[in-house]
């Protein structure tokens, strides 16, 4: 599902990634851990086509993304990659249902189809009764589950999560962690999760440790 070969990335004179290579299979849950500044988020952004690398090759769902221009990358990202960040980034003026629908609207889906899919996901995530509530009317855990539904709306090949439980209390964190594995089992989603939460990292099928821009054992 994801193949990265010899990925290098620098910002000015600061070399952040120094030859990263990895392979992630379909329906695999992989955690990425390491100290702050080790390059975890940079790697995730490169895998998510949010940032370009200086050297190497990335293939996602059989598509080599190296030669895609910005417009093509944006379309590819919308269709094939879902994102969950530490902060939910829900739009406050829209309901949960409307927030979930946004990526589907961007992809060109009609309103009825987008809302049908969004309602199904909200029901799957135990939020069907909260569909018409705005983010300010939801708990932190509920907001993050809405963000997960939004990430899944276009049935992406890969879901990338950056510290997804970093802003949640312990109970909400545990619920979110269980949810990822339930979604993997139910929907065959592939997850790559950057986290400092060692309990979440340990649950993954594999744990990758980044140290000084390289993946260690």
C-alpha positions, 0 to 999 in steps of 0.5 A, spaced: 500 500 500 505 504 501 512 504 498 518 509 500 525 508 498 531 512 500 527 518 502 531 524 504 529 531 506 532 537 508 530 544 510 536 549 508 542 546 512 538 542 516 537 534 514 531 531 517 530 525 513 536 521 511 535 515 507 528 513 510 525 506 507 519 502 508 513 498 506 506 498 509 501 493 507 494 493 506 490 493 512 496 494 516 496 498 522 503 501 523 505 506 529 511 511 528 515 513 534 521 517 536 523 523 540 521 530 538 525 533 532 526 526 529 523 527 523 516 523 524 511 528 522 516 530 516 515 523 514 508 523 515 507 529 511 511 526 505 507 520 505 501 524 505 504 528 499 503 534 503 510 535 502 515 534 497 522 530 498 529 532 496 531 525 493 527 518 493 521 515 491 514 514 494 508 509 491 502 509 494 496 504 492 500 503 486 501 510 484 508 513 483 507 520 486 514 523 484 512 525 477 505 528 479 504 536 479 501 540 485 494 539 482 494 532 480 497 531 487 491 535 490 486 530 487 490 524 488 490 526 496 483 527 496 481 520 493 486 516 496 489 519 503 485 520 509 488 525 515 487 525 522 491 530 526 492 532 533 487 537 533 480 536 529 480 542 525 473 542 524 469 548 521 465 551 527 460 554 523 458 547 520 454 541 523 458 534 524 454 531 518 457 537 514 464 537 516 464 530 514 461 531 507 466 536 505 472 532 502 466 528 498 464 535 495 471 537 493 471 530 490 465 532 486 460 527 489 453 530 489 450 532 496 445 526 497 451 521 496 455 525 500 450 525 506 448 518 505 456 516 506 457 521 511 451 518 515 453 511 515 460 513 517 457 517 523 453 511 525 459 506 525 462 511 529 456 511 534 455 519 532 448 518 528 445 522 534 450 528 533 450 529 526 446 535 526 450 538 532 456 543 531 463 542 534 462 546 540 456 542 542 461 536 542 466 533 546 473 532 545 472 525 543 466 526 539 470 531 535 475 527 534 471 521 531 467 526 527 474 528 524 476 520 523 469 520 519 471 526 515 478 522 513 474 516 511 468 519 507 472 518 500 474 511 502 481 512 502 487 507 501 491 510 507 489 513 513 495 517 516 494 520 523 499 525 527 498 524 534 491 523 534 489 522 541 494 527 543 489 532 545 484 527 548 483 525 556 485 518 557 478 515 556 477 518 549 484 516 547 483 509 549 476 509 545 480 512 539 485 507 539 480 501 539 476 505 533 482 505 529 483 497 530 475 496 529 475 500 522 481 496 520 478 490 521 471 492 518 473 496 512 480 494 511 483 500 512 491 501 512 493 506 518 500 509 519 500 513 526 505 518 529 504 518 536 508 519 543 503 514 546 506 508 547 500 504 549 497 506 542 504 504 539 504 497 542 497 495 539 500 496 532 501 491 527 508 494 527 512 499 530 517 503 527 522 508 531 525 514 527 532 516 530 536 522 527 532 521 521 533 514 520 528 508 521 532 504 527 530 497 529 
